[in-house]
Protein backbone atom coordinates (compact mmCIF):
# COMPACT_ATOMS: atom_id res chain seq x y z
CA UNK A 1 0.00 0.00 0.00
CA UNK A 2 1.34 3.43 -0.94
CA UNK A 3 0.25 6.90 0.10
CA UNK A 4 1.26 9.61 2.52
CA UNK A 5 1.19 8.86 6.23
CA UNK A 6 -1.21 11.18 8.03
CA UNK A 7 -0.28 9.88 11.49
CA UNK A 8 3.17 9.55 13.06
CA UNK A 9 4.32 7.80 16.20
CA UNK A 10 7.44 9.11 17.94
CA UNK A 11 8.84 6.41 20.17
CA UNK A 12 10.82 7.34 23.25
CA UNK A 13 12.95 5.37 25.71
CA UNK A 14 12.49 1.63 25.21
CA UNK A 15 10.41 1.92 22.03
CA UNK A 16 12.62 1.93 18.95
CA UNK A 17 10.30 0.18 16.49
CA UNK A 18 6.56 -0.18 15.97
CA UNK A 19 5.31 -3.76 15.82
CA UNK A 20 2.47 -4.44 13.42
CA UNK A 21 3.60 -2.14 10.63
CA UNK A 22 3.43 -3.83 7.22
CA UNK A 23 4.56 -2.87 3.72
CA UNK A 24 7.48 -0.97 5.17
CA UNK A 25 9.35 1.88 3.53
CA UNK A 26 12.33 3.68 5.04
CA UNK A 27 12.95 7.38 4.38
CA UNK A 28 16.39 8.81 5.12
CA UNK A 29 15.56 12.51 4.85
CA UNK A 30 17.60 15.68 5.14
CA UNK A 31 16.03 18.93 6.29
CA UNK A 32 17.15 22.59 6.53
CA UNK A 33 17.78 21.79 10.20
CA UNK A 34 19.89 18.69 9.66
CA UNK A 35 19.08 14.99 9.87
CA UNK A 36 16.32 13.46 11.99
CA UNK A 37 17.20 11.16 14.88
CA UNK A 38 16.78 8.08 12.69
CA UNK A 39 15.38 7.13 9.28
CA UNK A 40 11.60 7.44 9.22
CA UNK A 41 9.80 4.13 8.82
CA UNK A 42 6.44 4.20 7.03
CA UNK A 43 4.11 1.22 7.05
CA UNK A 44 0.48 0.16 7.09
CA UNK A 45 -1.33 -0.20 10.40
CA UNK A 46 -5.07 -0.78 10.72
CA UNK A 47 -5.42 -0.03 7.02
CA UNK A 48 -3.70 3.37 7.27
CA UNK A 49 -0.23 4.55 6.37
CA UNK A 50 1.63 5.46 9.56
CA UNK A 51 5.13 6.87 10.11
CA UNK A 52 7.37 5.85 13.00
CA UNK A 53 10.43 7.67 14.31
CA UNK A 54 12.73 6.58 17.12
CA UNK A 55 13.34 9.86 19.01
CA UNK A 56 16.64 8.71 20.52
CA UNK A 57 17.70 6.69 17.49
CA UNK A 58 17.79 2.93 17.32
CA UNK A 59 20.05 1.70 20.11
CA UNK A 60 19.25 4.84 22.16
CA UNK A 61 22.32 6.89 21.24
CA UNK A 62 20.92 10.45 21.50
CA UNK A 63 20.42 12.29 24.81
CA UNK A 64 17.23 14.32 25.39
CA UNK A 65 19.09 17.62 25.02
CA UNK A 66 20.80 16.38 21.83
CA UNK A 67 17.66 15.33 19.95
CA UNK A 68 17.25 17.32 16.74
CA UNK A 69 13.59 18.09 17.42
CA UNK A 70 13.32 20.55 14.53
CA UNK A 71 14.61 18.03 11.99
CA UNK A 72 12.31 15.33 13.37
CA UNK A 73 9.12 17.40 13.12
CA UNK A 74 10.09 19.03 9.82
CA UNK A 75 10.77 15.63 8.22
CA UNK A 76 7.39 14.34 9.38
CA UNK A 77 5.75 17.45 7.91
CA UNK A 78 7.46 16.85 4.57
CA UNK A 79 6.11 13.29 4.57
CA UNK A 80 2.58 14.65 4.92
CA UNK A 81 1.97 13.86 8.59
CA UNK A 82 -0.91 15.76 10.23
CA UNK A 83 -1.16 14.07 13.64
CA UNK A 84 1.68 13.07 15.97
CA UNK A 85 1.45 10.76 18.97
CA UNK A 86 4.44 10.85 21.29
CA UNK A 87 5.11 7.78 23.41
CA UNK A 88 7.40 8.56 26.32
CA UNK A 89 8.46 7.54 29.80
CA UNK A 90 7.70 9.78 32.75
CA UNK A 91 8.05 9.95 36.50
CA UNK A 92 5.01 10.54 38.68
CA UNK A 93 4.80 13.54 40.99
CA UNK A 94 1.44 12.41 42.40
CA UNK A 95 0.51 9.53 44.66
CA UNK A 96 -2.43 8.53 42.45
CA UNK A 97 -0.41 8.31 39.22
CA UNK A 98 1.30 4.99 39.91
CA UNK A 99 4.07 3.16 38.06
CA UNK A 100 2.53 1.20 35.22
CA UNK A 101 -0.23 3.78 34.69
CA UNK A 102 -0.53 5.86 31.53
CA UNK A 103 -1.16 9.62 31.50
CA UNK A 104 -2.49 11.79 28.67
CA UNK A 105 -1.34 15.23 29.92
CA UNK A 106 -2.98 18.51 28.98
CA UNK A 107 -0.29 21.01 30.05
CA UNK A 108 3.49 21.51 29.89
CA UNK A 109 5.89 23.42 32.10
CA UNK A 110 9.11 23.88 30.11
CA UNK A 111 12.16 23.76 32.39
CA UNK A 112 14.69 22.99 29.64
CA UNK A 113 17.41 25.30 28.34
CA UNK A 114 19.56 25.67 25.25
CA UNK A 115 17.29 23.71 22.92
CA UNK A 116 16.36 25.02 19.48
CA UNK A 117 12.68 25.65 20.15
CA UNK A 118 11.34 27.25 16.95
CA UNK A 119 11.54 26.90 13.19
CA UNK A 120 11.45 30.66 12.81
CA UNK A 121 14.17 33.29 12.66
CA UNK A 122 16.42 34.25 9.74
CA UNK A 123 14.18 37.21 8.93
CA UNK A 124 10.83 35.61 9.73
CA UNK A 125 9.09 36.09 13.08
CA UNK A 126 6.04 34.13 14.23
CA UNK A 127 4.43 33.98 17.67
CA UNK A 128 2.55 30.70 17.99
CA UNK A 129 -0.25 30.25 20.52
CA UNK A 130 0.26 27.36 22.97
CA UNK A 131 -2.11 28.12 25.85
CA UNK A 132 -3.28 24.55 25.31
CA UNK A 133 -0.06 22.89 24.11
CA UNK A 134 -1.64 19.53 23.25
CA UNK A 135 -4.39 18.99 20.71
CA UNK A 136 -7.54 18.56 22.78
CA UNK A 137 -9.26 16.37 20.17
CA UNK A 138 -6.33 14.04 19.55
CA UNK A 139 -5.69 13.75 23.28
CA UNK A 140 -9.32 12.74 23.87
CA UNK A 141 -9.15 10.15 21.10
CA UNK A 142 -5.86 8.83 22.45
CA UNK A 143 -7.35 8.56 25.93
CA UNK A 144 -10.27 6.57 24.57
CA UNK A 145 -7.94 4.26 22.65
CA UNK A 146 -5.79 3.56 25.71
CA UNK A 147 -8.88 3.09 27.89
CA UNK A 148 -10.25 0.51 25.47
CA UNK A 149 -7.21 -1.71 26.13
CA UNK A 150 -8.15 -1.98 29.81
CA UNK A 151 -5.03 -0.13 30.95
CA UNK A 152 -5.07 2.24 33.92
CA UNK A 153 -5.05 5.65 32.22
CA UNK A 154 -5.46 9.23 33.48
CA UNK A 155 -6.71 12.19 31.44
CA UNK A 156 -5.05 15.52 32.22
CA UNK A 157 -2.15 16.75 34.30
CA UNK A 158 0.83 19.06 33.90
CA UNK A 159 4.06 17.64 32.50
CA UNK A 160 7.27 19.16 33.86
CA UNK A 161 9.94 18.90 31.15
CA UNK A 162 13.50 19.02 32.49
CA UNK A 163 16.79 19.19 30.65
CA UNK A 164 18.29 15.85 31.71
CA UNK A 165 20.02 13.56 31.14
CA UNK A 166 20.33 13.29 34.93
CA UNK A 167 17.36 12.52 37.15
CA UNK A 168 16.08 14.99 39.76
CA UNK A 169 17.40 15.72 43.21
CA UNK A 170 14.90 15.24 46.04
CA UNK A 171 14.76 19.02 46.54
CA UNK A 172 13.89 19.57 42.88
CA UNK A 173 11.31 16.79 42.87
CA UNK A 174 9.59 18.24 45.94
CA UNK A 175 9.53 21.73 44.41
CA UNK A 176 7.93 20.38 41.24
CA UNK A 177 5.24 18.79 43.43
CA UNK A 178 4.68 22.07 45.23
CA UNK A 179 4.23 23.76 41.86
CA UNK A 180 1.38 21.38 41.10
CA UNK A 181 3.10 19.33 38.43
CA UNK A 182 1.74 15.83 37.80
CA UNK A 183 4.48 14.04 35.86
CA UNK A 184 8.07 14.69 34.82
CA UNK A 185 9.94 13.91 31.60
CA UNK A 186 12.75 15.14 29.38
CA UNK A 187 11.57 15.25 25.75
CA UNK A 188 8.13 16.80 25.19
CA UNK A 189 9.61 20.30 24.91
CA UNK A 190 10.23 21.68 22.35
CA UNK A 191 8.66 18.80 20.40
CA UNK A 192 5.07 19.82 21.19
CA UNK A 193 5.69 23.48 20.35
CA UNK A 194 7.36 22.65 17.04
CA UNK A 195 4.44 20.41 16.13
CA UNK A 196 2.11 23.37 16.74
CA UNK A 197 4.28 25.59 14.50
CA UNK A 198 4.01 22.87 11.84
CA UNK A 199 0.20 22.90 12.27
CA UNK A 200 0.17 19.30 13.43
CA UNK A 201 -2.06 17.81 16.10
CA UNK A 202 0.11 16.49 18.94
CA UNK A 203 -0.68 14.33 21.96
CA UNK A 204 1.39 12.37 24.48
CA UNK A 205 0.96 8.85 25.80
CA UNK A 206 3.15 9.09 28.92
CA UNK A 207 4.02 5.84 30.67
CA UNK A 208 4.62 6.25 34.40
CA UNK A 209 7.74 4.25 35.27
CA UNK A 210 8.52 5.55 38.76
CA UNK A 211 7.79 8.11 41.48
CA UNK A 212 10.83 10.21 40.52
CA UNK A 213 12.75 10.61 43.83
CA UNK A 214 10.23 12.35 46.11
CA UNK A 215 8.48 9.23 47.38
CA UNK A 216 10.64 8.12 50.32
CA UNK A 217 8.84 4.78 50.60
CA UNK A 218 9.67 3.87 47.00
CA UNK A 219 13.02 3.21 45.33
CA UNK A 220 14.46 6.24 43.47
CA UNK A 221 14.10 6.23 39.70
CA UNK A 222 16.71 4.23 37.78
CA UNK A 223 17.29 3.20 34.15
CA UNK A 224 16.42 -0.40 35.03
CA UNK A 225 13.10 0.70 36.51
CA UNK A 226 12.23 2.79 33.45
CA UNK A 227 12.98 0.05 30.94
CA UNK A 228 11.22 -2.66 32.97
CA UNK A 229 7.93 -0.74 33.12
CA UNK A 230 8.14 0.30 29.48
CA UNK A 231 8.70 -3.29 28.42
CA UNK A 232 5.61 -4.28 30.41
CA UNK A 233 3.57 -1.56 28.70
CA UNK A 234 4.81 -2.07 25.13
CA UNK A 235 1.88 -4.28 24.14
CA UNK A 236 -0.58 -1.75 25.59
CA UNK A 237 1.05 1.11 23.66
CA UNK A 238 1.01 -0.78 20.38
CA UNK A 239 -2.59 -1.94 20.79
CA UNK A 240 -3.73 1.56 21.73
CA UNK A 241 -2.01 3.10 18.71
CA UNK A 242 -3.59 0.50 16.41
CA UNK A 243 -7.05 1.27 17.81
CA UNK A 244 -6.44 5.03 17.57
CA UNK A 245 -5.35 4.86 13.94
CA UNK A 246 -8.38 2.75 13.03
CA UNK A 247 -10.78 5.23 14.64
CA UNK A 248 -9.39 8.56 13.41
CA UNK A 249 -11.47 10.64 11.02
CA UNK A 250 -9.56 11.92 7.98
CA UNK A 251 -10.85 15.43 8.76
CA UNK A 252 -9.43 17.54 11.57
CA UNK A 253 -11.92 19.89 13.22
CA UNK A 254 -9.54 21.36 15.82
CA UNK A 255 -7.62 24.63 15.47
CA UNK A 256 -4.22 22.97 14.94
CA UNK A 257 -4.39 23.00 11.09
CA UNK A 258 -4.59 26.82 11.15
CA UNK A 259 -2.14 27.54 13.97
CA UNK A 260 0.03 29.80 11.80
CA UNK A 261 -2.83 31.76 10.27
CA UNK A 262 -2.45 34.77 12.56
CA UNK A 263 0.99 33.99 14.02
CA UNK A 264 3.32 35.42 11.36
CA UNK A 265 4.05 39.06 12.20
CA UNK A 266 6.82 39.85 9.68
CA UNK A 267 5.79 41.91 6.64
CA UNK A 268 5.73 39.51 3.71
CA UNK A 269 7.78 41.77 1.46
CA UNK A 270 10.80 41.75 3.79
CA UNK A 271 11.02 38.00 4.37
CA UNK A 272 14.25 36.74 2.74
CA UNK A 273 13.70 34.48 -0.26
CA UNK A 274 15.99 31.83 1.19
CA UNK A 275 13.90 31.68 4.35
CA UNK A 276 10.72 31.38 2.29
CA UNK A 277 12.16 28.47 0.32
CA UNK A 278 13.56 26.68 3.36
CA UNK A 279 10.33 26.92 5.34
CA UNK A 280 7.96 26.38 2.40
CA UNK A 281 6.53 23.11 3.80
CA UNK A 282 5.38 25.12 6.84
CA UNK A 283 4.47 28.56 5.48
CA UNK A 284 3.50 28.20 1.81
CA UNK A 285 -0.20 28.67 2.67
CA UNK A 286 0.56 32.12 4.09
CA UNK A 287 3.75 33.35 2.40
CA UNK A 288 4.23 33.23 -1.34
ABEGO torsion letter per residue (X at the ends): XBEBBABBBBBBBGBABBBGBBGBBBBBBBBAAEBBABBBBBBBBGGBBBBBBBAAEBGGABBAAABBAAAAAAAAAAAGBABBBBBBBBBBABAABBBGBBBBBABBBBABBGBBABABEGGBBBBBBAABABBAAAAAAAAAAAAAAGBBBBBEEBBBBBAOABBBBAAAAAAAAAAGBABBBAAAOAAAAAAAAAGBBBBBBBBBABAEAABAABBBBBAAAAAAAAAAAAAAAAAAAAAAAAABBABBABAAAAAAAAABABBAAABBAAAAAAAAAAAAAABX
